[in-house]
Amino acid sequence: MRQSLPQTTLTALLLTLNTITTSTAAAPKHNELTNEYTFEQYITDFHKTYESSQEYERRRAIFETKLEVILAHNNRSDVTYKKGVNHFTDYEQNEGHFGHVKGLNNHAQSNTNANIQSPLASNAEIARALLSTSTTDDLPFDLSPVSELPKEVDWRTKGVVTAVKDQGSCGSCWAFAAMEALESHVALSTGTLFEFAPQELVSCMPNPMKCGGIGGCAGATVDLAFDFVMNNGGILEEFQMGYTSYYGKNGDCYVIDDDGAAVSPAMLRATTTTTTTTTSSVNDNPGPDPEGVKGAVATIEGYMLLTKNSYVELMNAVAKYGPVPISVAASPWKEYESGVFQMEGGYTAKNLDINHATVCVGYGTDEDTGLDYWLVRNSWKPTWGEGGYIRILREDPDEVDEDICGVDETPSHGSECIGGADSITVCGTSGILYENFIPMGGKLLI
């Protein structure tokens, strides 16, 4: 039975709701934040609601603890980044936005996508094994010494990066990272920047081997997403299959056709006549949302795994090839607001639990601190971090004295499949160097 809120709490919440409709003030930034910032004001600033008095008090306690930690961090003179309040400040550290399932092991787990039968699943497993034996001779670019690469790269300035998205409470980071990378690489190949539909992956892609989760909102991997797109007739645009998994449900694998009937995306593709084109000029193709589009609009010809834990390959890929989807340990990122993120405590298992997928869109050097950084696009909405982005410490293993690697003791949270390794060695801040795939041969289907 749902319990009623105490009168004082109910009054506070009603006042909060009234304030939400009239207040236009933004939440305080780190330099405005003090211990006088109340939970009630936080509720107003971030439009929070809770289902019971117990939930309200639990969230208050989390918020108050987090606020103390944030203020203490920001008062230190030795930190290179600032923490702030955001929509995560009333969350437990590993709560929400991560697709892994606690206790995931070799036993079957329930998932709405589990019964989707597809040969793609076994194909992806074979491909994953083959990719692990790839060599630098297979790379779609020549490897250069890091010293010969540009000092700064930002693909946002090239018109090939779409706006920051919000995955919500669904562990669909893998789908967003895959689609965002494909958006950029199709744009680089064809001159047309689309917004693709992560919902198709969340609702339709099987994950029978439980790679990085159990599928849908409970996690998967970027390479499985690439394989699905490549072997399943391409990908739909966002407007064709809009995102509905914000609150954590996978959703059904269907779209509405012109007659108002619910059909699978595969059926939509089967009834649509398309022609494959490749073009380098934005003026040579119809562009996004051409009249009559029903099915998939773009696809890729393949994908490749960069050498694991290779700083040189990731630097070259970002500099020469385009945005790169990355696997990272993102739990410590939640309070990030600005600056160059560094892991507190170093390369510990706690800091290297890879559980999130994002996209590296560049790198550079911070003017204030002189620290090198990776520029990473996230899917936690544009109000998080630096406009939805985070800069994390970039270290060249050839230029630092200490080891920049550690052990991820729970690899099933982010990359491993059933029967995979019990622990893995990951390198770079937040494990950024460990496992990074690049799509190849982006092309249009319209």
Secondary structure, DSSP 8 states (H G I E B T S, - for coil): ------HHHHHHHHHHHHHHHH-------TTT--TT--HHHHHHHHT---SSHHHHHHHHHHHHHHHHHHHHHHT-SS-SEEE---TTTTS-TT-SS----TT--SS----TTTT---THHHHHHHHHHHHTT--GGG-SS----GGGS-S-EEGGGGT------B-TTSB-HHHHHHHHHHHHHHHHHHS----B-HHHHHHH---TT-TTSSSTTB---HHHHHHHHHHTT-B-BTTTS----TTS----S-EE-TTS-EE-HHHHHHT-----B--S-GGGS--SS-TT--S--EE-SEEEE--TT-HHHHHHIIIII--EEEEE--GGGTTEEEEEE--TTSS-TGGG---EEEEEEEEEE-TTT--EEEEEE-SB-TTSTBTTEEEEE---TTT-SS--EEEES-GGGTT--TT--S-EEEESGGGTTS-BEEEE--EE--
